[in-house]
Amino acid sequence: MASSKAKRPQPEGLLSPARLFAIRLFILIAIAIACYLFWVSLGGVAVAGCGPESNCDQVLHSRWAYWFGIPVSAVALSIYLAIFVTSLRLGSNVPIALQRQAWKILIPCAITVIGAGVWFIGLQLFSIRAVCPFCMAAHGAGLVAATIVLLSAPFRNPPEKPWQAEKEVFVPLMLARKLSLAAVGGLALLVAGQTLHQRKTFAVTTMPTNIVAHPASGTSAPPPLLTSGAQPTSSPPTALATPQSNLPPSTRPSVATTEQKQLTHSVESTPGTNETFQIYGGMFSFDLRDVPLIGNVAAPHRMVSLFDYTCHHCRIMHGHLMEAHRTLSNKLAIVNLPMPMDGACNRMVRRTPSAHSNACEYARIGLAVWRANRQAHGQFDDWVFAPETPPPLDQTRDYAIQLTGKAAFDQAMQDRWIDEQITRSIAIYSTNMIHAGNGNMPQLITGFTVTSGQFKDVQELYGMLAKNLGLKPGS
C-alpha cells in the first residue's frame, strides 16, 4: 500500500550528518591540542613527555612557534574555533540562508588551515629538523577536518529560478574564488609575520629570593651546596660506561703552546682575592681555584655558565663567551660547568634525544682534562666546540689524553670530584627548571638572574652583561 504522504525532498547542497560529525570531531581534537599548547606557552612549562632539548621542545621554542610575538597556537586556536562554531550553522534544521552564510566563513578558514598545516609541517621537517608530536597531531586533525569541509562545499552557480535559489545551499564559483584569494592573503600574512619578526632566542628570568633548591638526584635529599673539593652531601652518580659514537671523524689540531692555553682559561689570583663565588644568596658556592674557569680568579665580575658539549646552541654560545672574554680581559670570570642533557646521569631528562647521547661521558672527559691539566682545558673546549657536531667519543678521549698524558688522565677519570661537579651542575639546572620554568640550554647565571637560550650575536651577550653586571666593553 502506497504511503499517503509523499517524502519531502531534501534541499540541494546540504551536508550529510556523517560528514558534519566528522568535521566537528576532528576540529574538536585540534582545538583541544591547540588549547594545551597555548596554555603551555603562557605558563612557560614543559610539554608533557617532552624533556629539555627534545624535538617538541626545540619546535615550541623556535622562532617559528610565534607570529609577531604571539604563539601560533593562539592563531590556530582562533581559526579552529571559527570552523567549529560555524559548523553549527549547517544541518537540515538550520535555515538555508544561514547555511549559505556559513560557507562564506568555512571555505577561507579551511583553505587557511590546509595551507598553514603544510607550511608548519614543512618547517618542522626542513627548517627546524625536529618534529613535535603534539603539533603534528593538531595539524593532522585540522587538515582532515578542513579537507572534508572543502570536499563537501556546494561549489556551483545559483539556480536560474529565484524560487529554487531560496531552497538550495550553494556557493557561486565567483564567490569561491574571492574567498580563496582572501585565504591566500591570510596565509601570506602568516608567513610574513613569522619571517619578518625576529623573536628573542633567549629568556631572562629573575629567580625568587626565597628559592628552594631542587634535588639533583631525583630524591628528596637537597642538592650539594658546597665549594669544590668538599665532600658531597649526596652520593655521586654511578660512573658511566663509555659508549662508542658513530659520528664521522674530525680533524685534530696540534697541542697549543703554554701562552695559547693561558689565553682562554686562567686560575691566577692575587693575595687578598675573594676566591669564593656564590649564586642564589649562597645556595650554591664555588671555590674559583678549583672549578673550570674562563678568566681570572681576581676578576671583579663573575657568573656561571651551564653548557653541554653536545648542545648545538652551546656551541654558538661558547664562541660568544670566548669573544667576550678576550674583549673584557680580566674583568670577567666565568665558572664554566658542563651540564649533560643526557638521561644516563641527568634525571631531569626523561628521554635522551639522539643528539645528546653520550653527553654524560663528554662532560666527564672535559672535567678530567681540567683536573689533570687545567692549562689545557681551554684548548680542549675549543677543539670539541669547533665542528658542527662534537667529535666522536673515542677521538675526544684520545685528544684529552694527548693534552694531559695517559696516566694523569686515567687518574683524573677516577676522581670522585668529577661526579660531584656533574651532580651539582644538574642540581643548579634542576633548580632553574623548577623556578624559572625554562629548560633551554645554555644557561648563564648572575646573582638571582638566569638567562636561558642562545644569543644571536655577541652584542646581545654584552647587553646582558651590562644590565646584570654593569659590565661594558671598554669600561
C-alpha positions as CSV (number, residue, x, y, z in Angstrom):
1,M,0.0,0.0,0.0
2,A,1.4,3.3,-1.0
3,S,2.1,5.9,1.7
4,S,-0.4,8.7,1.9
5,K,2.3,11.3,2.5
6,A,5.0,11.8,-0.1
7,K,8.5,12.1,1.3
8,R,9.7,15.7,1.2
9,P,12.8,16.0,-1.0
10,Q,16.0,17.3,0.8
11,P,17.2,20.7,-0.4
12,E,20.3,20.7,-2.6
13,G,23.7,21.4,-1.0
14,L,23.0,20.1,2.5
15,L,25.9,18.5,4.3
16,S,25.3,14.9,5.3
17,P,25.2,14.1,9.1
18,A,28.2,11.8,8.8
19,R,30.4,14.4,7.3
20,L,29.2,17.1,9.7
21,F,30.0,14.8,12.6
22,A,33.5,14.1,11.2
23,I,34.2,17.8,10.8
24,R,33.2,18.6,14.3
25,L,35.1,15.6,15.8
26,F,38.4,16.3,14.1
27,I,38.2,20.1,14.7
28,L,37.5,19.5,18.4
29,I,40.6,17.3,18.6
30,A,42.6,20.2,17.0
31,I,41.0,22.7,19.4
32,A,41.9,20.6,22.5
33,I,45.6,20.2,21.4
34,A,45.9,23.9,20.5
35,C,44.4,24.9,23.8
36,Y,47.0,22.8,25.6
37,L,49.9,24.2,23.6
38,F,48.7,27.8,24.1
39,W,48.4,27.1,27.9
40,V,52.0,25.7,27.8
41,S,53.3,28.8,26.0
42,L,51.6,31.1,28.5
43,G,52.7,29.2,31.6
44,G,56.3,28.6,30.4
45,V,56.0,24.9,31.5
46,A,57.3,21.9,29.6
47,V,55.1,19.9,27.4
48,A,54.1,16.5,28.9
49,G,56.6,13.8,27.8
50,C,58.9,16.3,26.1
51,G,62.0,16.9,28.1
52,P,64.5,19.7,27.6
53,E,66.1,19.8,24.2
54,S,63.7,17.2,22.9
55,N,62.2,17.5,19.4
56,C,59.0,19.1,20.6
57,D,61.0,21.4,23.0
58,Q,63.0,22.6,20.0
59,V,60.0,23.2,17.9
60,L,58.0,25.1,20.6
61,H,60.9,27.3,21.5
62,S,61.9,28.1,17.9
63,R,61.2,31.4,16.2
64,W,58.6,29.6,14.1
65,A,56.4,28.9,17.1
66,Y,55.4,32.6,17.2
67,W,53.7,35.1,14.8
68,F,54.6,38.7,15.5
69,G,55.5,37.5,19.1
70,I,52.1,35.7,19.5
71,P,52.2,32.0,20.0
72,V,51.0,30.4,16.7
73,S,48.9,28.0,18.9
74,A,46.7,31.1,19.7
75,V,46.3,31.9,16.0
76,A,45.5,28.3,15.2
77,L,43.0,28.1,18.1
78,S,41.0,31.1,16.8
79,I,40.7,29.5,13.3
80,Y,39.7,26.1,14.7
81,L,37.1,27.7,16.9
82,A,35.7,29.6,13.9
83,I,35.3,26.4,12.0
84,F,33.6,24.6,14.9
85,V,31.2,27.4,15.7
86,T,30.3,28.0,12.1
87,S,29.7,24.3,11.6
88,L,26.8,24.6,14.0
89,R,25.0,26.6,11.3
90,L,25.0,23.6,9.0
91,G,22.4,20.8,9.0
92,S,18.9,20.0,7.9
93,N,17.3,22.0,10.8
94,V,19.2,25.3,10.0
95,P,17.6,27.8,7.7
96,I,19.0,27.8,4.1
97,A,20.1,31.4,4.2
98,L,22.2,30.9,7.4
99,Q,23.9,27.8,5.8
100,R,24.9,29.9,2.7
101,Q,26.4,32.5,5.1
102,A,28.2,29.8,7.0
103,W,30.1,28.5,3.9
104,K,31.5,32.0,3.4
105,I,33.4,31.6,6.6
106,L,34.1,27.8,6.4
107,I,35.8,27.9,3.0
108,P,38.5,30.5,3.7
109,C,39.1,29.0,7.1
110,A,39.5,25.5,5.7
111,I,42.0,26.8,3.0
112,T,43.9,28.6,5.7
113,V,44.1,25.5,7.9
114,I,45.4,23.4,5.0
115,G,47.9,25.9,3.8
116,A,49.2,26.6,7.4
117,G,49.4,22.9,8.1
118,V,51.6,22.3,5.0
119,W,53.7,25.3,6.0
120,F,54.3,24.2,9.6
121,I,54.9,20.6,8.7
122,G,57.5,21.7,6.2
123,L,59.1,24.0,8.7
124,Q,59.5,21.1,11.2
125,L,60.9,18.7,8.6
126,F,63.2,21.0,6.6
127,S,64.0,24.1,8.7
128,I,63.8,23.1,12.4
129,R,64.6,19.5,11.6
130,A,62.7,18.4,14.6
131,V,59.1,17.1,14.9
132,C,56.7,18.0,17.7
133,P,54.1,15.1,18.1
134,F,51.5,17.5,19.7
135,C,51.9,20.0,16.8
136,M,51.7,17.2,14.2
137,A,48.6,15.8,15.8
138,A,46.9,19.2,15.8
139,H,47.8,19.8,12.2
140,G,46.7,16.4,11.2
141,A,43.3,16.7,12.8
142,G,42.9,20.2,11.4
143,L,43.9,19.0,7.9
144,V,41.3,16.2,8.0
145,A,38.5,18.5,9.1
146,A,39.4,21.2,6.6
147,T,39.7,18.7,3.7
148,I,36.2,17.3,4.5
149,V,34.9,20.9,4.5
150,L,36.3,21.7,1.1
151,L,35.2,18.3,-0.4
152,S,31.7,18.9,0.9
153,A,31.4,22.6,-0.1
154,P,28.5,23.2,-2.5
155,F,30.5,24.9,-5.2
156,R,28.1,25.8,-8.1
157,N,26.3,28.7,-9.6
158,P,22.8,29.6,-8.3
159,P,19.7,28.1,-10.0
160,E,18.1,30.1,-12.7
161,K,14.7,30.3,-11.0
162,P,14.6,32.5,-7.9
163,W,12.2,30.2,-6.0
164,Q,14.8,27.3,-6.4
165,A,17.6,29.5,-5.1
166,E,15.7,30.2,-1.9
167,K,15.5,26.4,-1.2
168,E,19.1,25.4,-2.0
169,V,22.6,25.8,-0.5
170,F,25.2,26.9,-2.9
171,V,28.5,28.8,-3.2
172,P,28.8,30.6,-6.5
173,L,32.1,30.0,-8.3
174,M,33.0,33.7,-8.4
175,L,32.5,34.0,-4.7
176,A,34.6,30.8,-4.1
177,R,37.5,32.4,-6.0
178,K,37.2,35.6,-3.9
179,L,37.1,33.5,-0.7
180,S,40.2,31.5,-1.8
181,L,42.1,34.7,-2.5
182,A,41.3,36.0,0.9
183,A,42.6,32.8,2.5
184,V,45.8,33.1,0.4
185,G,46.2,36.6,1.7
186,G,45.8,35.4,5.2
187,L,48.5,32.7,4.7
188,A,50.8,35.3,3.2
189,L,50.3,37.4,6.3
190,L,51.1,34.4,8.5
191,V,54.4,33.7,6.6
192,A,55.4,37.3,6.7
193,G,54.7,37.7,10.4
194,Q,57.0,34.7,11.1
195,T,59.7,35.6,8.6
196,L,60.0,39.3,9.4
197,H,59.5,39.3,13.1
198,Q,62.7,38.2,14.9
199,R,61.7,36.9,18.3
200,K,64.4,36.8,21.0
201,T,66.0,33.4,21.2
202,F,66.8,33.7,24.9
203,A,64.8,34.4,28.0
204,V,65.9,36.3,31.2
205,T,64.2,35.2,34.5
206,T,64.7,36.6,37.9
207,M,64.6,33.9,40.5
208,P,62.7,34.4,43.8
209,T,64.8,35.3,46.8
210,N,63.2,32.5,48.8
211,I,64.3,30.0,46.2
212,V,64.4,26.3,47.2
213,A,67.0,24.0,45.7
214,H,65.7,21.1,43.6
215,P,67.4,17.8,44.2
216,A,69.8,16.7,41.5
217,S,69.4,13.0,42.3
218,G,65.7,12.8,41.9
219,T,65.2,12.1,45.7
220,S,64.0,14.3,48.5
221,A,67.5,15.0,49.6
222,P,68.8,18.5,48.9
223,P,71.5,19.1,46.2
224,P,75.1,19.6,47.3
225,L,75.6,23.1,48.5
226,L,79.3,23.1,48.7
227,T,82.5,24.5,47.5
228,S,84.6,22.5,45.1
229,G,86.8,19.9,46.8
230,A,84.4,19.4,49.8
231,Q,82.8,16.1,50.5
232,P,79.4,15.8,48.8
233,T,76.2,15.7,50.8
234,S,74.7,13.1,48.5
235,S,76.1,10.1,46.7
236,P,77.6,10.8,43.3
237,P,76.1,9.2,40.2
238,T,77.4,5.9,39.1
239,A,80.4,6.1,36.8
240,L,79.2,5.8,33.2
241,A,80.3,3.3,30.6
242,T,81.9,4.7,27.5
243,P,79.7,4.0,24.5
244,Q,81.2,4.4,21.1
245,S,80.0,7.1,18.7
246,N,79.3,6.7,15.0
247,L,79.9,10.3,14.2
248,P,82.3,11.0,11.3
249,P,85.9,11.7,12.2
250,S,87.1,15.2,12.7
251,T,90.5,16.8,12.2
252,R,92.6,17.2,15.3
253,P,94.6,20.4,15.8
254,S,98.0,20.2,17.3
255,V,98.7,20.9,21.0
256,A,98.9,24.7,21.6
257,T,101.7,26.4,23.4
258,T,101.5,27.4,27.0
259,E,100.8,31.0,26.1
260,Q,97.9,30.0,23.9
261,K,96.4,27.8,26.6
262,Q,96.5,30.5,29.2
263,L,94.7,32.9,26.9
264,T,91.3,31.1,27.5
265,H,91.4,29.6,30.9
266,S,93.4,31.1,33.8
267,V,93.3,30.5,37.6
268,E,95.8,33.0,38.7
269,S,95.0,35.1,41.7
270,T,96.5,37.8,43.9
271,P,96.8,37.9,47.7
272,G,93.6,39.1,49.3
273,T,91.4,38.0,46.5
274,N,88.0,36.6,47.4
275,E,88.2,33.2,45.8
276,T,84.7,32.1,46.7
277,F,81.7,32.9,44.4
278,Q,78.1,32.3,45.3
279,I,74.8,32.4,43.4
280,Y,71.2,32.4,44.7
281,G,72.2,34.0,48.0
282,G,74.8,31.4,48.9
283,M,72.7,28.4,47.9
284,F,75.5,27.3,45.5
285,S,79.1,28.2,46.3
286,F,82.2,27.8,44.3
287,D,85.9,27.8,45.1
288,L,87.2,29.6,42.0
289,R,90.6,27.9,42.4
290,D,89.0,24.5,41.9
291,V,86.3,24.8,39.2
292,P,86.7,25.1,35.4
293,L,87.1,28.8,34.9
294,I,87.3,31.2,31.9
295,G,89.1,34.3,33.1
296,N,91.0,35.2,36.2
297,V,90.1,34.4,39.8
298,A,90.6,38.0,40.8
299,A,88.2,39.3,38.1
300,P,85.7,41.7,39.8
301,H,82.7,40.4,37.8
302,R,81.6,36.7,37.9
303,M,78.9,34.4,36.5
304,V,78.1,30.8,36.0
305,S,77.8,29.1,32.6
306,L,75.9,25.8,32.2
307,F,76.6,24.1,28.9
308,D,76.5,20.7,27.2
309,Y,79.3,19.6,24.9
310,T,76.6,18.0,22.6
311,C,74.3,21.1,22.6
312,H,74.1,23.0,19.3
313,H,73.2,26.3,20.9
314,C,76.0,25.8,23.5
315,R,78.5,25.7,20.6
316,I,77.4,29.1,19.4
317,M,77.4,30.5,22.9
318,H,80.9,29.2,23.5
319,G,82.1,31.4,20.7
320,H,80.3,34.4,22.1
321,L,81.8,33.8,25.6
322,M,85.3,33.5,24.3
323,E,85.0,36.7,22.3
324,A,83.6,38.5,25.4
325,H,86.5,37.1,27.5
326,R,89.1,38.4,25.0
327,T,87.4,41.8,24.9
328,L,86.8,42.1,28.7
329,S,90.2,40.8,29.6
330,N,90.5,40.3,33.4
331,K,87.2,41.9,34.3
332,L,85.0,38.8,34.0
333,A,85.4,35.3,35.4
334,I,83.1,32.6,34.1
335,V,82.5,29.4,36.1
336,N,82.2,27.0,33.1
337,L,80.2,23.9,34.2
338,P,79.2,21.0,31.9
339,M,75.6,20.1,32.5
340,P,74.7,17.0,30.4
341,M,71.3,16.8,28.7
342,D,71.6,13.0,28.9
343,G,69.2,10.8,31.0
344,A,72.1,8.5,31.8
345,C,73.2,10.9,34.5
346,N,70.6,13.6,34.5
347,R,67.2,12.5,35.8
348,M,65.6,15.8,34.6
349,V,65.9,14.3,31.1
350,R,63.2,11.6,30.8
351,R,64.1,10.6,27.2
352,T,67.6,11.4,25.8
353,P,67.5,13.0,22.3
354,S,69.9,11.3,19.9
355,A,71.9,14.5,19.6
356,H,72.7,14.3,23.4
357,S,73.7,10.7,23.6
358,N,77.0,10.3,25.4
359,A,76.7,13.8,26.8
360,C,77.5,12.5,30.3
361,E,80.8,11.0,29.1
362,Y,81.8,14.1,27.2
363,A,81.2,16.0,30.4
364,R,83.4,13.6,32.4
365,I,86.2,13.8,29.9
366,G,86.1,17.6,29.9
367,L,86.2,17.7,33.7
368,A,89.1,15.2,33.7
369,V,91.1,17.4,31.4
370,W,90.6,20.3,33.9
371,R,91.6,18.1,36.8
372,A,94.7,16.7,35.1
373,N,95.9,19.8,33.2
374,R,93.8,22.9,33.7
375,Q,96.0,25.0,31.4
376,A,95.0,22.7,28.5
377,H,91.3,22.8,29.3
378,G,90.6,25.9,27.2
379,Q,92.1,24.2,24.2
380,F,90.1,21.1,24.8
381,D,86.8,23.1,24.9
382,D,87.7,25.0,21.7
383,W,88.5,21.7,19.9
384,V,85.3,20.0,21.0
385,F,83.2,23.0,20.1
386,A,84.9,23.8,16.7
387,P,83.0,21.4,14.4
388,E,79.2,21.5,13.8
389,T,78.8,18.4,15.9
390,P,81.1,17.0,18.7
391,P,83.9,14.8,17.6
392,P,83.4,11.1,18.1
393,L,83.8,10.0,21.7
394,D,86.9,7.8,21.1
395,Q,88.7,10.7,19.3
396,T,87.7,13.1,22.1
397,R,89.1,10.8,24.7
398,D,92.3,10.3,22.7
399,Y,92.7,14.1,22.3
400,A,92.2,14.6,26.0
401,I,95.0,12.0,26.7
402,Q,97.2,13.9,24.2
403,L,96.7,17.1,26.2
404,T,97.2,15.6,29.6
405,G,99.1,12.4,29.4
406,K,97.5,9.0,29.8
407,A,98.5,8.4,33.4
408,A,97.2,11.8,34.5
409,F,94.0,11.4,32.5
410,D,93.2,7.9,33.8
411,Q,93.8,9.1,37.4
412,A,91.6,12.1,36.9
413,M,88.8,10.0,35.4
414,Q,88.7,8.0,38.7
415,D,88.5,11.2,40.8
416,R,85.2,11.5,42.7
417,W,85.4,15.2,42.2
418,I,84.2,14.8,38.6
419,D,80.9,13.1,39.6
420,E,80.4,15.8,42.4
421,Q,80.7,18.6,39.8
422,I,78.2,16.9,37.4
423,T,75.8,16.3,40.3
424,R,76.0,19.9,41.4
425,S,75.6,21.2,37.8
426,I,72.4,19.1,37.4
427,A,71.2,20.4,40.8
428,I,71.6,24.0,39.6
429,Y,69.9,23.2,36.3
430,S,67.1,21.4,38.1
431,T,66.6,24.4,40.4
432,N,66.4,26.7,37.4
433,M,64.0,24.4,35.6
434,I,61.6,24.3,38.5
435,H,61.7,28.0,39.5
436,A,62.3,29.6,36.1
437,G,60.2,27.2,34.1
438,N,62.7,27.1,31.3
439,G,64.9,24.2,30.4
440,N,66.6,25.8,27.4
441,M,70.4,25.5,27.2
442,P,72.9,27.1,27.6
443,Q,72.2,29.0,30.8
444,L,74.1,32.0,32.3
445,I,73.6,32.8,35.9
446,T,74.4,36.2,37.5
447,G,73.2,36.6,41.1
448,F,69.5,35.7,41.0
449,T,69.2,36.1,37.3
450,V,69.1,33.2,34.8
451,T,69.5,33.7,31.0
452,S,68.4,30.6,29.1
453,G,68.9,30.1,25.4
454,Q,71.1,31.4,22.7
455,F,72.2,34.9,21.8
456,K,72.1,35.5,18.1
457,D,75.3,37.6,18.4
458,V,77.9,38.7,21.0
459,Q,76.2,42.1,21.2
460,E,73.2,40.5,22.9
461,L,75.6,39.0,25.4
462,Y,77.2,42.4,26.1
463,G,73.7,43.8,26.6
464,M,73.0,41.1,29.2
465,L,76.3,41.7,31.0
466,A,75.7,45.4,31.1
467,K,72.3,45.0,32.5
468,N,73.0,42.3,35.1
469,L,76.7,43.1,36.0
470,G,77.2,46.7,34.9
471,L,80.0,45.4,32.7
472,K,80.6,47.0,29.3
473,P,83.3,46.6,26.7
474,G,85.9,49.4,27.2
475,S,84.6,50.3,30.7
